[in-house]
Amino acid sequence: MLLFAFSLPLHRLLSSYALALWALVSIISLFYKNKDSKPQNRKQYIHLLLLPLLFLLYLIGILYSEGTNEALLKINVSIVYLFLPFVFYKSREYIHIRKVLLSFIYGLLLSIFLLLIIFLVSPVDINLDSFYTSFSIFHPQAYFAMMITIAIGSILFINEKIRFSISVRLLLIGLLSIIVFLISSKSGLICILLILFIKLIQVFIQSRNTILKLSLSLVLLIISVLLINNSRFQDMITNIKNLSKSDKALHPTESTSSRVAIWRSSIEMIKESPIFGYGTGDANAALMESYKRDALMLKHVIERKYNAHNTFFQLWLMVGVLGPLILLFLLYILMYKQNFSYYSIAIVVIFFLNFLLESMLERHAGVMTFSFIACLLLIKNNKD
C-alpha cells in the first residue's frame, strides 16, 4: 500500500506494478484467516461499491457500442475501479492514514526532484516552455497539478497526522505552489486559492491567534496576485470576454474558447441521448460528428479528436445520466464519511474543479489518483 502511494506521482508503470503487487498480496491473504482480527460491521464499507458500480456501467456501455477497440481501452484504464476498492478493503485493518499520505507526499517530492534534474540537464533553452514540457514527462500537466494540490491540502488540514513542523509545512506549501505556478496550471492555481480560502475560514472559526489569521490572509492575497498575473489565466479572461463577440472560427491557441466550444457540442449531444448516452466506445465518435457540424469549432479540436474536457459530460456521453449522478453522489459521500471535515471539503473541491475543466477519468493518472484518495477517505474517517 505504501509502495503504491509512493509510486503514484511517479511514472504510471511504477504505480501499475505496485498496484498489481498489492492486489496479489490481497488475493493470497484470502486463503489465510487472521485470528486476531476484530469483527467489523461490513456495512460501513458499502460505499466502496460505488467505484465498481461505475465500472459496471462501463461494461454495460460496451453492449451498445460500435467502437469495440475504443471501449476496451476505456475498460483497461477504468479497471482500477475494481481493484482499488478490493485491496483497500482487504487492507483496512493495516491502513495508517499518516503513513499513506506521507508516502504519497514523499513520492511527489521525489518526482519533482527528478523532473527538475531532467529540466536542468536537457539541451533545450531554459525557459517556461521547456519547464512545462519537462514537467509533463511523468503525467500530463493538469493531472500532476491535481496531485500537487492534494498534497498541499493534506499538509494544510491534517497536520495532526502529517507532523511536519510549521517551517517545513510552509516551505513545502510554498515550493509546491511555485511548481504549479511555473507549469501554468490554471486549475491548479485556482484550487490552491480555494483550499487556502477554506483554511482561512477554519482558522477564523477555530483559532484566536490574530497573527496566524493575518499571515494566512496575506498568503491568500499573494496567491491571488500570482493567479491574476499568470499569463494563462489572463488569456482565459480575455478569451471569455471575446468569446461572445466572435462570429468567426476560434483561434487555435485559445484554450478557454476551445473548451467552451467543446462543452457546447457536448451539451447538444447529451440532449440527443440523455438516458443511456452513446456507449463506452462511441462517445468520442459522437463528439466528432458534433464538432464537424459546428461552424465555430476549432480545426485542431477536430484533428486531435478532443474529448469533452469535462468529466461529468464525458461520463454522460459514455454511459448516460447515471454516470455523472454516481460520481456526484460519491463526492458527497466522501465528505459525509469524514463528517464534512475541512480536509474532505478541500479534497472534494479539488476533484470537482478538475472534473469541470478536464475529462480527468479518461487517463491512468486521473483514475488512479481519484480512486486512491476516494478509497482512503471511505475506509478511514477523520478520527482514525
C-alpha positions in Angstrom: 0.0 0.0 0.0 2.7 2.5 1.0 4.7 1.5 -2.2 1.6 2.3 -4.3 1.1 5.6 -2.6 4.8 6.5 -3.1 4.8 5.4 -6.7 1.6 7.2 -7.7 3.1 10.6 -8.5 6.0 8.9 -10.4 5.7 7.1 -13.7 2.4 5.3 -14.3 4.1 2.0 -14.9 5.5 2.1 -11.4 2.1 2.6 -9.8 0.6 -0.1 -12.0 3.3 -2.6 -10.9 2.8 -1.5 -7.3 -1.0 -2.0 -7.6 -0.5 -5.4 -9.2 1.7 -6.5 -6.3 -0.7 -5.1 -3.7 -3.6 -7.0 -5.4 -1.6 -10.2 -5.5 -0.9 -10.0 -1.8 -4.5 -9.2 -1.1 -5.6 -12.3 -3.1 -3.2 -14.5 -1.3 -4.5 -13.2 2.0 -7.9 -14.6 1.2 -6.5 -18.0 1.9 -5.2 -17.0 5.4 -7.6 -16.0 8.1 -6.3 -13.6 10.7 -7.3 -15.0 14.1 -6.6 -11.7 15.8 -8.8 -9.6 13.6 -11.7 -8.0 15.2 -15.2 -8.5 13.9 -16.4 -5.4 12.0 -19.6 -4.1 10.5 -19.1 -4.5 6.8 -22.0 -2.2 6.0 -19.8 0.8 6.9 -17.7 0.0 3.8 -20.7 -0.3 1.4 -19.8 2.9 -0.3 -16.7 1.3 -1.7 -19.0 -0.4 -4.2 -19.7 3.0 -5.9 -16.5 2.7 -7.9 -17.2 -0.9 -9.1 -20.8 0.3 -9.9 -19.2 2.9 -12.2 -17.1 0.2 -13.8 -20.3 -1.9 -14.3 -21.8 1.0 -16.2 -18.7 1.0 -18.5 -19.2 -2.7 -19.1 -22.9 -2.2 -19.9 -22.0 0.6 -22.3 -20.0 -1.8 -24.4 -23.2 -3.7 -25.2 -24.4 -0.7 -27.4 -21.0 0.5 -28.6 -19.8 0.0 -32.1 -16.3 1.2 -31.3 -15.2 -2.0 -29.6 -11.5 -1.2 -29.6 -12.1 2.3 -28.0 -14.4 0.7 -25.4 -11.8 -1.9 -24.5 -9.2 0.9 -24.0 -11.7 2.6 -21.6 -12.2 -0.6 -19.7 -8.4 -1.1 -19.5 -8.0 2.3 -17.9 -11.0 2.1 -15.6 -10.4 -1.5 -14.3 -8.8 0.2 -11.3 -12.3 0.9 -10.1 -12.5 -2.8 -9.3 -9.0 -3.5 -7.9 -8.5 -0.5 -5.6 -11.7 -0.9 -3.5 -10.9 -4.6 -3.1 -7.3 -4.1 -2.0 -8.3 -1.2 0.3 -11.0 -3.4 1.9 -8.6 -6.3 2.4 -6.0 -3.9 3.9 -8.4 -1.9 6.0 -7.0 -3.0 9.4 -3.5 -2.1 8.5 -4.1 1.3 6.9 -2.5 4.2 8.7 -3.6 7.4 7.0 -0.5 9.3 8.2 1.9 6.7 6.6 -0.1 6.5 3.4 -0.3 10.3 2.9 3.4 10.8 3.8 4.3 8.1 1.3 2.3 10.0 -1.4 4.0 13.3 -0.5 7.5 11.8 -0.5 6.8 10.2 -3.8 5.6 13.6 -5.2 8.7 15.4 -3.9 10.9 12.7 -5.5 9.1 13.1 -8.8 9.6 16.9 -8.6 13.3 16.5 -7.9 13.7 14.1 -10.8 11.8 16.4 -13.2 13.9 19.4 -12.1 17.1 17.4 -12.9 15.7 16.5 -16.3 14.8 20.1 -16.9 18.2 21.4 -15.9 20.2 18.8 -18.0 18.0 19.0 -21.1 19.8 20.5 -24.1 16.9 23.0 -24.8 16.9 26.6 -23.7 15.9 27.0 -20.0 12.6 28.8 -20.1 9.0 28.4 -19.0 8.1 26.4 -22.2 10.8 23.8 -21.6 9.9 23.7 -17.9 6.3 23.0 -18.8 7.5 20.2 -21.2 9.8 18.6 -18.6 7.0 18.5 -16.0 4.7 16.6 -18.4 7.0 13.6 -18.6 5.5 11.5 -15.8 2.0 12.8 -16.1 0.1 15.4 -18.1 0.4 18.9 -16.5 -3.2 19.1 -15.3 -3.0 15.7 -13.6 0.3 16.5 -12.0 -1.0 19.8 -10.7 -4.0 18.0 -9.2 -1.7 15.7 -7.3 0.3 18.7 -6.0 -2.9 20.4 -4.8 -4.0 17.2 -3.0 -0.6 17.2 -1.2 -1.0 20.9 -0.3 -4.5 20.2 1.1 -3.2 17.2 3.1 -0.3 19.3 4.6 -2.7 22.2 5.4 -5.6 20.3 7.0 -4.4 17.1 8.7 -1.2 18.4 10.4 -2.1 16.3 13.5 -1.4 13.2 11.3 1.3 14.7 9.0 3.5 16.0 11.8 5.7 18.5 10.0 7.0 21.5 11.8 5.4 24.8 10.9 8.5 25.9 9.0 8.7 22.7 7.0 5.0 22.9 6.3 5.3 26.4 5.0 8.3 25.6 2.9 6.6 22.6 1.3 3.4 24.6 0.5 5.5 27.4 -0.9 7.6 25.0 -3.1 4.6 23.1 -4.4 2.7 26.3 -5.1 5.6 27.7 -7.1 5.7 24.5 -9.2 2.0 24.8 -10.0 2.6 28.5 -11.0 5.6 27.6 -13.2 3.7 24.9 -15.1 0.9 27.4 -15.7 -1.9 25.2 -14.4 -5.0 27.4 -14.2 -7.0 24.8 -12.4 -4.1 24.1 -10.0 -3.7 27.8 -9.1 -7.5 28.2 -8.6 -7.5 25.0 -6.4 -4.7 26.4 -4.3 -6.6 29.6 -3.9 -9.8 27.8 -2.9 -8.2 25.5 -0.4 -6.4 28.4 1.2 -9.7 30.2 1.5 -11.2 27.1 3.2 -8.2 27.0 5.5 -8.8 30.7 6.3 -12.4 30.0 7.2 -11.2 27.2 9.5 -8.7 29.4 11.2 -11.1 32.3 11.7 -13.7 29.9 13.3 -11.3 27.8 15.4 -8.3 30.0 16.2 -7.9 33.0 18.4 -4.4 33.7 17.0 -4.5 37.1 15.3 -1.0 36.7 13.8 -2.0 33.4 12.2 -5.1 34.9 10.7 -3.2 37.9 9.3 -0.4 35.6 7.9 -2.9 33.3 6.2 -4.8 36.3 4.7 -1.5 37.7 3.4 -0.6 34.4 1.8 -4.1 34.2 0.2 -3.6 37.7 -1.2 -0.2 36.8 -2.6 -1.5 33.7 -4.3 -4.4 35.7 -5.7 -2.0 38.3 -7.2 0.1 35.5 -8.7 -3.0 33.9 -10.2 -4.2 37.2 -11.7 -0.8 37.8 -13.2 -0.4 34.3 -14.6 -0.3 34.5 -18.4 -2.7 31.6 -19.0 -5.2 33.0 -16.5 -5.1 36.4 -18.2 -5.6 34.6 -21.6 -8.6 32.8 -20.1 -10.2 36.0 -19.0 -9.5 37.7 -22.4 -10.9 34.7 -24.2 -14.1 34.7 -22.2 -14.6 38.4 -22.8 -14.1 37.9 -26.6 -16.0 34.7 -27.0 -19.4 36.2 -27.0 -18.3 38.8 -29.6 -16.9 36.3 -32.0 -18.7 35.1 -35.1 -15.6 33.6 -36.7 -13.7 30.4 -36.2 -11.8 30.4 -33.0 -8.1 30.8 -32.8 -6.2 27.5 -32.2 -4.3 28.8 -29.2 -7.4 30.0 -27.2 -7.8 27.0 -24.9 -10.6 28.6 -22.9 -12.5 29.3 -26.1 -11.8 25.7 -27.2 -13.3 24.3 -24.0 -16.5 26.5 -24.3 -17.0 25.3 -27.9 -16.4 21.7 -26.9 -18.8 22.0 -23.9 -21.4 23.4 -26.3 -21.1 20.5 -28.6 -21.2 18.0 -25.6 -24.4 19.5 -24.3 -26.0 19.2 -27.7 -25.1 15.6 -28.0 -26.3 14.9 -24.4 -29.7 16.4 -25.3 -30.0 13.8 -28.1 -29.3 10.8 -25.9 -29.7 11.8 -22.2 -30.6 8.5 -20.6 -28.1 5.9 -21.9 -25.5 8.1 -23.7 -23.7 6.7 -26.8 -21.9 3.8 -25.3 -18.5 3.3 -23.7 -16.7 3.2 -27.0 -18.7 5.7 -29.1 -18.8 8.9 -27.0 -15.8 10.5 -28.7 -17.0 9.4 -32.2 -20.4 11.1 -31.5 -18.5 14.2 -30.3 -16.5 14.3 -33.6 -19.7 14.3 -35.6 -20.9 17.2 -33.5 -17.6 19.1 -33.9 -17.9 18.9 -37.7 -21.4 20.4 -37.6 -20.3 23.3 -35.5 -19.2 26.2 -37.7 -17.2 27.8 -34.9 -15.4 24.7 -33.9 -11.6 24.8 -33.9 -9.9 22.9 -36.6 -7.3 21.5 -34.2 -10.1 20.2 -31.9 -11.3 18.0 -34.8 -7.9 16.9 -35.9 -6.8 15.9 -32.4 -10.1 14.3 -31.6 -10.6 16.0 -28.2 -12.8 14.5 -25.6 -15.5 16.5 -23.7 -12.9 18.2 -21.4 -15.4 17.8 -18.6 -15.6 14.6 -16.6 -19.4 14.9 -16.0 -20.1 15.5 -19.6 -17.8 12.7 -20.7 -19.4 10.1 -18.4 -22.9 11.3 -19.5 -21.9 10.8 -23.2 -20.5 7.4 -22.5 -22.9 5.7 -20.1 -25.8 8.1 -19.7 -27.2 10.1 -16.8 -26.3 7.5 -14.2 -22.6 8.1 -14.7 -22.4 11.7 -13.5 -25.0 11.1 -10.8 -22.9 8.3 -9.3 -19.8 10.5 -9.4 -21.6 13.4 -7.8 -23.0 11.1 -5.1 -19.5 9.7 -4.5 -18.1 13.2 -4.0 -20.9 13.9 -1.4 -20.2 10.6 0.4 -16.5 11.5 0.7 -17.5 14.5 2.8 -20.2 12.7 4.6 -17.9 9.8 5.7 -15.5 12.4 7.0 -18.2 14.3 8.9 -17.8 17.2 6.5 -14.3 17.9 7.8 -12.4 20.8 6.3 -10.0 18.4 4.7 -12.7 16.4 2.9 -14.3 19.6 1.7 -11.0 20.8 0.3 -10.3 17.4 -1.4 -13.8 17.4 -3.0 -13.3 21.0 -4.2 -10.1 19.9 -5.9 -11.7 17.0 -7.6 -14.9 18.9 -8.5 -13.0 21.8 -10.1 -10.7 19.5 -12.1 -13.7 17.4 -13.2 -15.3 20.6 -14.5 -12.3 21.6 -16.6 -10.9 18.2 -17.8 -12.1 14.7 -18.5 -9.9 13.5 -15.6 -11.1 9.9 -15.6 -10.0 9.3 -19.2 -6.4 8.8 -18.3 -4.5 6.4 -16.0 -3.2 9.2 -13.7 -6.7 10.6 -13.1 -8.4 7.3 -12.5 -5.6 6.1 -10.1 -5.4 9.4 -8.2 -9.2 9.8 -7.7 -9.7 6.1 -6.8 -6.8 6.1 -4.4 -8.0 9.2 -2.5 -11.6 8.2 -2.6 -11.0 4.7 -1.2 -8.7 6.2 1.5 -11.4 8.6 2.7 -14.1 5.9 2.5 -12.1 3.4 4.6 -10.7 5.8 7.2 -12.8 8.6 8.8 -11.3 11.7 10.3 -10.9 10.1 13.7 -8.7 7.3 12.5 
